[in-house]
Amino acid sequence: MVCTLTHAKDHVLSGAELRDRLAGKTITDGTHWSYVLNTDGRVSAIDMGKNRSGVWRISAGELCIRVPVQASEDCWSVRQRNTQFFLVREGGAPIEITVEPAPGTN
């Protein structure tokens, strides 16, 4: 019951909100990966301790990422609850992420 009430307070970000809140920022799960979502659509990533590069885009209101570039694309809706962000895929558990300034920005 608590989960249902908490999820009811989530705001699903629109495509414009995704671009506004995520472009030029770093998203991370805090442990396994960190992706810098460059404003030109490139991704600079550290994934399981390895430097990788990829691409990102917004499609149908979802954040879509391909790391490395030749990998298949993963797309998620992004939900916000107060200052917390979550990646959500149909049928999957939400992944809590942190959104931070990209390295070298304020």
N, C-alpha and C positions, 0 to 999 in steps of 0.2 A: 504494500500500500504506500509506503514512504517513497519508493522509487517512482511510482506512478505520479504522485503529487510533485515530486522534484522535477521529473521530466516535463510535466505540464507547464512549468515555469521557464523552460528552455525557449530561446528565440532562435529559429532557424535563419541563418544569414542569407540574404539575397545575393545575387551575383555582384551587384554594386557594393554591397556591404563587405563581401569577401575581398574584393579588390581594395577597398578603402582600408580594411583592417589588416590584410595579410601581405599585400604587395610591398616589397622592400623590407620585409621582416623575416625573422627566423622563427620557425615553428619546430618544436622538439617534444619528444615524450620524456625528456629529462634523463634517459638512460641509454637507449639503444640507437637513436638517430636524431639528427639535427639537420634541418633543411633551410637554407637561405633562399627565399622566394624572390629572386631579383625582378625588378620592374619590367625587364625585357622578356620575361617568360623562361629564363634559365634558372636552374636549381644548382646551387653549390651545396653538396651534402657530405656529411660524415655519417656513415651507416655501418654500425657494428665495428667502429674503429677504422674504417677504410674511407678515404676520400673518393667521392663519386660525383658525377655531374649528370644532370637530367634536364627535364623541361616540366613546366606547369602551365595550366590554363584553367579558366572557369568555363564550364559547359553546363547548360541547363540548371544553373544555380548550384552547381557542385564544384568542389575543388578537385581537379584531376592532376595527378603527378605521375611522371614516368622517370624512375631512377633505377638503373642507368637508362640512357636515352633509348636503347634498343629493347628495354623491358616492356611488358604489357602495362597499360595505363590503369592506375587505381583511382577511383573517384569516390568522394565522400560528401555528404552534406556536412556543414559545419554548424554546430549549435553553440550558443553562448548562454551561460547562466551567470549573471553578475559579471565577474571578471574572469570566470573560467571558460575555457573553450573545449569542445569535444568534436572529434571526427566520428561520424556515424555512417555506417553502411547498412543497407537493408539486411536484416537477419543477423547482424553482428553486434558484438558488445561495443559500446562507445569507448573511444580512446581519448583520455584526457591529454591535452597538449598545453604547452606554454607558448605564448606569443611574445617575442622579445625583439628589441631593435636589432637590426643586422649589424655584424661587426663593422666598426668604423663609422657608425651613425649614432645619433643621439636620440 
